[in-house]
Amino acid sequence: MVHEIYIIDDKSILIEQLKKLFKDEDEYSFVSVTSENLDQAIKSIPTMIIIEDDNTELSAVEICKRIRENEDNSITPIIVMSSIMDHEYRLEILKMSVQYYILKPINEDYFWCTVRNMIDFITTNRRVSPLTGLPGNVQIQAEMKKRLLAKEEFAVIYFDLDNFKAYNDVYGFSNGDEIIKFTARTIVKNIHELPNSNNFIGHIGGDDFVAIVEKCDYDKLCSSTIFDFDSEVHKYYSDDDIERGFVEVANRRGIIEEFPIVSLSIGVVEVDNNNFKTPLEIGEVSAQVKHRAKTIMGSAYVINRRKF
């Protein structure tokens, strides 16, 4: 995944230095932004923001304030570079939830390590699910907004387990967690096998997952994911339940009901040609598509093709 780092610098000097420092590392993309275009840049939700305090009309304090006022950038890391050594000024900057205040002139090796370490820290900590190690709702929503604003062509893929509650009732939550982790591994494996690398996988919660992927063969992706899931899920059942093809669970009235082996429903929503404006609109269509997939017996997928 490419990390977009925005450089707030009215003279566009720092970006050339950064490009030279990171010339051999393709996963970093540096974008120069003037303080005049700050609001537009903030809407793009970059991975990190670096402020060249000496070369901007606005003070770093004002820039940081405007960044933090934007809800989508409330946790975006900020590095401020400045030649101002005044203690009170530096303290005021850091109180704006700025991660680093680097005094100039900078040491290039130190600066390179600081940027690299911060990106690694972000990558680790945005994996908010302790169960699957995948990003949660905040990052999922931000990723959708970012791609919509960039008018990218992509698809949002929703994954949901069928009959999972019945499995938990019979086998317990610990075994249920193992199926959740297995589902995550299956999704990650198949997404990572795509030819493009600019893809995102998130864990909404429970047995719900989402992937945001560049244009590809969605039928092939869904089919291979379902094949891998159905080939392995039986390992989480007893031989007797596998032979029967279902588990038995007593409902609230004490009546025994039969529930099939856990299966995987996938709903794909293609996003292109400005057919969606917000993540909410995508979510509304995805709910319909996923519902259609869940009406099909066993593991299945439904794709909502884009309309021109």
N, C-alpha and C positions, 0 to 999 in steps of 0.2 A: 504494500500500500504506500502511495506517495504522500509524504508529509509536506503540506504547504506552509511555508514560513513567511509571514508578511513583515517587510522592513519599512517602518515609518521613518522616512528620511527625505526631506524636501530637496536635497541636492543629489540624491541617488548615488552616493559615493560608497556607502557601506555594502550595498548589494554586490558590487564588483569584487570586493574583498571576500565576501562570503562565497560567491561562486567559485572563486579561485581556491579557497580553502576546502570546498566540498566538490571539487571538479570530478573526482573519481567515484562519487556516491550518488547513484541515480534515484535513490528513494527520497531525496530532498529537493524540493522546488521552492525557489526564492522569488518573491514578488515585491517589487518596489512600489510603495504607496506614499503619496504626499499627504500632509496634514489636511489639505483642502479636500481630498477624496476619502478622508478617514471613515465617514459614516457608511459609504458604499463598501469599503473594505471589510468593515466589521460584519456586515450582513453575509459575507462569504464564509464566515466561521472558519478561520484558518487553524492549523494545528498549534501554531505559536506566533507570538508577535514580538518583534524586537524594535525598540524605539531608539533612534539616534538623537538624543536630547539636544546636542549642540547644533543640529541642522534642521530644526523644525520651528515654524512660526509659533505654534502652540507649545505651551510648556508640557513636560512629561506628566505633570500632575493632572492637567486638564485632559490630556490624551487618555491616560489610564482611567480617569473618572468616566469618560464617555464609553470606553471599552467595557467597563464593569457594569454600566447601566444597561447594557444589552444582555438580556437574559441568556441568549445562546452562547455568549462569551464570558459568562460568570466564572467559568473554571479554565478559560484559555490561559496558558502560561505566558507571562510577560517578562522580558529582559530589558532593562533600561541601561543604555551606555551613555555616560556623561563625564565631562571634565570637572563638574562642580563637586567640590570636596566638602562643602558645608554640611555639618552633621544634621542639623534640623531639616534641611532640604532632603537629604538622603532618607531620613526617617519618615518624612511625609510621603515620599515615593513608596517606600516599603509598606506603609499603612494602607496603600491602595491594593493590597494583595499581590504585589509584584514579587516574583520569585528571586530575581537577581538584580543587583545594582552594580554594574561593572565600571570602575573608574578607568578613564582614558589617560594615557595611551594604552591600548590593550596588548596583551600578550597573545599572539595568534594561537599558540598551542593550548593555552588556557581557555580561550574563547571557543575553539573547536571542541574541546572536551566538554565544556559547559553546555553547548547546544546539543551535542550527542547524548550526554547523560540525561538532559531534560526530556528529550524525545523518548529515550528508553523508559524513563520514569512514567511518562504519560501513557505509553503503550501498556505498561504493566498495570497501572492503577485504573485505567479505563476498563479493564477486565473486571467488571464489578461483581459478576456472579461467582461466589465462592465454590459453587458446585461444578460449573462448566468452564469457568475462566473466560467467558465471553462478555462483550459490552452489553449494557442494559439499555433501558428506554431513553435516557437522556442522550446517549451517543447515537442511538438508532434514529431518533427524531432529528438530531443535528446533521447526521449524514444525509438524510433525505432532503432536508432544507438546502444543504450545500449543493447537492446535485441538481435540484430543481432550479436554484438560482443560476447555476452555470448552464442551464438548458441542455443537460446531458441526456443521452439516450441510454436508458437502463431498465432493469426490471426489479421489482420488489417481490420476493418469494417468501411466502408464509408456510411454515411447517407446524403441524398439529397432530398429536397422537389421538387415536380412537380407542375407546375402551380402557383408557389408562386408570380411571378411578376404580374400576372393577379389579384391575390388577393390584392396585394398592390395597384394596380391601382384603384380598386373598394373601398376598405375599408381603405386605407391610411396606412402610415408607422407605426403609433402607434399601430394599430391593427395587422400589420405585425409583429411587435416586440413581441406581445403577443403570436403569433403562434410560433415564434422562441423559446421563453422561454418554451412554452408548449412542443415543440419537444425535447428540452434539458432535461426537467423533465422526459419525457417518456423514453428517452435513458438511463438516469442515473438510473431510477427505475429498468429497466430490466437488466442492467449490474450489478447492486448491488445485484440482486437476484441470480446471479451465485454462485455456491458453492465455488469457489476460490476467493481470495481477491486481487491477484496481477494483477489488471486490471486498465486501464487508459482510461479516456474520455477527448477528446479535442474539441474545437470549432475552426474550420479552419477560419470561417468568414461567414457572411451572413447566408444562410440556409444550410451550409455544416458542418457536424460534423464527427468525427472519434473516434473509440474506438479501443484500443489494448488490446486483451484479451488472457488469457491462453486457452489451448485446451479445448473445451466444445462441446455441441450439438448445432452447429451453426444454424441448421434448426429450432430448438425449440426457440432459442434466437430471430432470425429474425421474426418468426411467431408471437411470443408473443408481440414483439415490434410493429409490424404492427397492430395487433389486438387492442392493447391499443391506438395506434394513431388513427386508423379509428373509434374507438368507441367514441372518444372525440372531434375530429377535427370539427364536425358539430356545436359545441357550439360557434364557432367563425364566424358563418354565420347567416344571417337572415333566417327566416322561409321560405320566398319565394324562396331564392336561394337554400336552402336545398331541397325543394319540386321539383324545376326544375332540380337540380343536376348539375348546372353549373352557372357561372357568365358571364355577357355580357360586353365586352370591345371593344371600338372603336380602330381600328388600325390606322396607320399613314394616310391612305387614307380616314378615316372616316367610314370605313365599320365595322359593328358590328360583332365581333367574339365571339364564345362560348368557355369557358374554364371550364373543370371539376373541382370538388372540389379538394383542395390541397391533394396530396397523398405523400407517402414516398417510395423512392427507396433506396435499400440497396445493396451494393456490398461487398462481403467478399473475402479476399485474404488470403489463408492459407500459412504460412511461416514455412518451415521445411526442414531438410535434405540439408541445404545450397542451396536451390533453388533461394534465393535472396542474393545479396551481399550488396546492398545499399538501403536506403529509396527511392531513385529516381526510382530504378527498381520496387519496390513495387508500387509506385505512377503510373507508366506507365501501369502496369497490372490492377490496381484498376480503372483507367479511362475507360479501356475497359469493365471491369465487370460492373461498374456503368452504363455505356452507355447501355449495354444489359438489365439491370434492368429497365431503363427508357423507353425502347421501349415497355415494357409490360403495358397495360392499368391498371390504378389504382396502389395501393401500391403493391410492389413486391420486391423480393430479388433474387440475383444470387450469387452462390458461386464458386470461382475459386479453385478447389481442387488441392492439391499439387501433383506433379508428381515425381516419383522415377526413 
